[in-house]
Amino acid sequence: PTVHGNLLLGPTAEDIDDKEGQFTTESGLAEIMRKAALSVDKLPPMRQVITSFAGLRAHEAMDDFIIEEVEDAKGFIDVAGIESPGLTCAPAIGAFVAELVNNIAPGNKKANYISRRTGVKSMASASREEQMDLIRSNPAYANVICRCEMVTEGEILDAIHRPLGARTLDGVKRRTRAGMGRCQAGFCTPKTMEILSREWKMDLNAIVKSGKDAYVLTGYNKQSMEREG
Ligand SMILES: Cc1cc2nc3c(=O)[nH]c(=O)nc-3n(C[C@H](O)[C@H](O)[C@H](O)COP(=O)(O)OP(=O)(O)OC[C@H]3O[C@@H](n4cnc5c(N)ncnc54)[C@H](O)[C@@H]3O)c2cc1C
């Protein structure tokens, strides 16, 4: 179970030679369901699964993290091969790398260093009073954009206008959960795009899902797409 109350099953890990092989397989999904059933009582049927993922991860042949100053590139620190349990180890890795850096180039901790990040306020997990306070502070908190996860325009505006603000659909999703629910962004994508376009003064066509060239719109309508070839 995740902190958001949904169920995340898996993963499997298979060594493959295909460097482009980002696909799920029937056997892999069946193995996940079989193993999950050992620890989850009343596992929902496969047809209730919202989405499944597969990806390629670089594999460190020696099965260990590589965290060191590179022999022939002094001052450059490799933090590579961070496979599972890399997430659990992340705080310790961070402290270790800071120590390595300090040994190479000793420095003082910044006096005005801010060690905590204030997260985006979540309407879905706020109490009734907190919800009302947020709506009073900005009525955009009453405008629900993502119905599945109950994410409001106010939260998306916060995600956009904070330091290192979201500029893409995935950027908004990662900060607010908009698009992570059952419809997988089917309903909220056009609305989130309109907000991004308005706030960043960007053309709707320029908005990407994530990263470069992952455009969502390819034309005004099907006919214009066909005309443009
Ligand atoms: C399915 C799965 C389940 C896992 N489960 C667990 C678990 O239960 N517990 C646990 O502790 N660990 C788990 N892990 C491992 C953990 O997620 C990784 O060890 C950890 O995320 C590695 O962190 P990282 O910062 O080294 O790399 P990443 O988190 O992969 O970060 C690398 C970043 O660099 C970016 N990037 C890559 N190339 C470029 C480029 N050319 N230019 C700019 N940016 C680039 C990527 O987009 C990414 O954001 C799991 C991993 C997977 C795949």
Ligand as a Chemical Component Dictionary entry (heavy atoms), coordinates in Angstrom:
data_LIG
# 
_chem_comp.id                   LIG 
_chem_comp.type                 NON-POLYMER 
_chem_comp.pdbx_formal_charge   0 
_chem_comp.three_letter_code    LIG 
# 
loop_
_chem_comp_atom.comp_id 
_chem_comp_atom.atom_id 
_chem_comp_atom.alt_atom_id 
_chem_comp_atom.type_symbol 
_chem_comp_atom.charge 
_chem_comp_atom.model_Cartn_x 
_chem_comp_atom.model_Cartn_y 
_chem_comp_atom.model_Cartn_z 
_chem_comp_atom.pdbx_ordinal 
LIG C1  C1  C 0 10.636 -0.999 -10.361 1  
LIG C2  C2  C 0 11.599 -0.517 -9.329  2  
LIG C3  C3  C 0 11.336 -0.745 -7.990  3  
LIG C4  C4  C 0 12.236 -0.309 -7.028  4  
LIG N1  N1  N 0 11.935 -0.538 -5.703  5  
LIG C5  C5  C 0 12.753 -0.056 -4.761  6  
LIG C6  C6  C 0 12.422 -0.231 -3.375  7  
LIG O1  O1  O 0 11.391 -0.812 -3.032  8  
LIG N2  N2  N 0 13.270 0.251  -2.452  9  
LIG C7  C7  C 0 14.406 0.898  -2.790  10 
LIG O2  O2  O 0 15.135 1.314  -1.911  11 
LIG N3  N3  N 0 14.758 1.097  -4.084  12 
LIG C8  C8  C 0 13.952 0.636  -5.074  13 
LIG N4  N4  N 0 14.275 0.819  -6.392  14 
LIG C9  C9  C 0 15.548 1.445  -6.733  15 
LIG C10 C10 C 0 15.532 2.969  -6.664  16 
LIG O3  O3  O 0 14.387 3.484  -7.322  17 
LIG C11 C11 C 0 16.820 3.466  -7.353  18 
LIG O4  O4  O 0 17.909 2.846  -6.714  19 
LIG C12 C12 C 0 16.963 4.981  -7.227  20 
LIG O5  O5  O 0 15.853 5.651  -7.768  21 
LIG C13 C13 C 0 18.228 5.416  -7.954  22 
LIG O6  O6  O 0 18.379 6.791  -7.775  23 
LIG P1  P1  P 0 19.321 7.639  -8.721  24 
LIG O7  O7  O 0 19.163 9.047  -8.270  25 
LIG O8  O8  O 0 20.689 7.043  -8.746  26 
LIG O9  O9  O 0 18.741 7.435  -10.189 27 
LIG P2  P2  P 0 17.316 7.840  -10.759 28 
LIG O10 O10 O 0 16.288 7.893  -9.687  29 
LIG O11 O11 O 0 17.124 6.935  -11.925 30 
LIG O12 O12 O 0 17.575 9.339  -11.239 31 
LIG C14 C14 C 0 18.309 9.634  -12.405 32 
LIG C15 C15 C 0 17.703 10.902 -12.999 33 
LIG O13 O13 O 0 18.532 11.351 -14.061 34 
LIG C16 C16 C 0 17.720 11.711 -15.149 35 
LIG N5  N5  N 0 18.542 11.559 -16.356 36 
LIG C17 C17 C 0 18.984 10.427 -16.924 37 
LIG N6  N6  N 0 19.715 10.700 -18.001 38 
LIG C18 C18 C 0 19.751 12.034 -18.118 39 
LIG C19 C19 C 0 20.371 12.934 -19.033 40 
LIG N7  N7  N 0 21.106 12.525 -20.049 41 
LIG N8  N8  N 0 20.189 14.252 -18.839 42 
LIG C20 C20 C 0 19.448 14.710 -17.789 43 
LIG N9  N9  N 0 18.840 13.908 -16.891 44 
LIG C21 C21 C 0 18.998 12.591 -17.057 45 
LIG C22 C22 C 0 16.546 10.767 -15.104 46 
LIG O14 O14 O 0 15.437 11.309 -15.782 47 
LIG C23 C23 C 0 16.308 10.669 -13.594 48 
LIG O15 O15 O 0 15.444 11.683 -13.126 49 
LIG C24 C24 C 0 13.408 0.381  -7.394  50 
LIG C25 C25 C 0 13.663 0.633  -8.755  51 
LIG C26 C26 C 0 12.765 0.183  -9.704  52 
LIG C27 C27 C 0 13.032 0.482  -11.160 53 
# 
loop_
_chem_comp_bond.comp_id 
_chem_comp_bond.atom_id_1 
_chem_comp_bond.atom_id_2 
_chem_comp_bond.value_order 
_chem_comp_bond.pdbx_ordinal 
LIG C1  C2  SING 1  
LIG C2  C3  SING 2  
LIG C2  C26 DOUB 3  
LIG C3  C4  DOUB 4  
LIG C4  N1  SING 5  
LIG C4  C24 SING 6  
LIG N1  C5  DOUB 7  
LIG C5  C6  SING 8  
LIG C5  C8  SING 9  
LIG C6  O1  DOUB 10 
LIG C6  N2  SING 11 
LIG N2  C7  SING 12 
LIG C7  O2  DOUB 13 
LIG C7  N3  SING 14 
LIG N3  C8  DOUB 15 
LIG C8  N4  SING 16 
LIG N4  C9  SING 17 
LIG N4  C24 SING 18 
LIG C9  C10 SING 19 
LIG C10 O3  SING 20 
LIG C10 C11 SING 21 
LIG C11 O4  SING 22 
LIG C11 C12 SING 23 
LIG C12 O5  SING 24 
LIG C12 C13 SING 25 
LIG C13 O6  SING 26 
LIG O6  P1  SING 27 
LIG P1  O7  DOUB 28 
LIG P1  O8  SING 29 
LIG P1  O9  SING 30 
LIG O9  P2  SING 31 
LIG P2  O10 DOUB 32 
LIG P2  O11 SING 33 
LIG P2  O12 SING 34 
LIG O12 C14 SING 35 
LIG C14 C15 SING 36 
LIG C15 O13 SING 37 
LIG C15 C23 SING 38 
LIG O13 C16 SING 39 
LIG C16 N5  SING 40 
LIG C16 C22 SING 41 
LIG N5  C17 SING 42 
LIG N5  C21 SING 43 
LIG C17 N6  DOUB 44 
LIG N6  C18 SING 45 
LIG C18 C19 SING 46 
LIG C18 C21 DOUB 47 
LIG C19 N7  SING 48 
LIG C19 N8  DOUB 49 
LIG N8  C20 SING 50 
LIG C20 N9  DOUB 51 
LIG N9  C21 SING 52 
LIG C22 O14 SING 53 
LIG C22 C23 SING 54 
LIG C23 O15 SING 55 
LIG C24 C25 DOUB 56 
LIG C25 C26 SING 57 
LIG C26 C27 SING 58 
# 
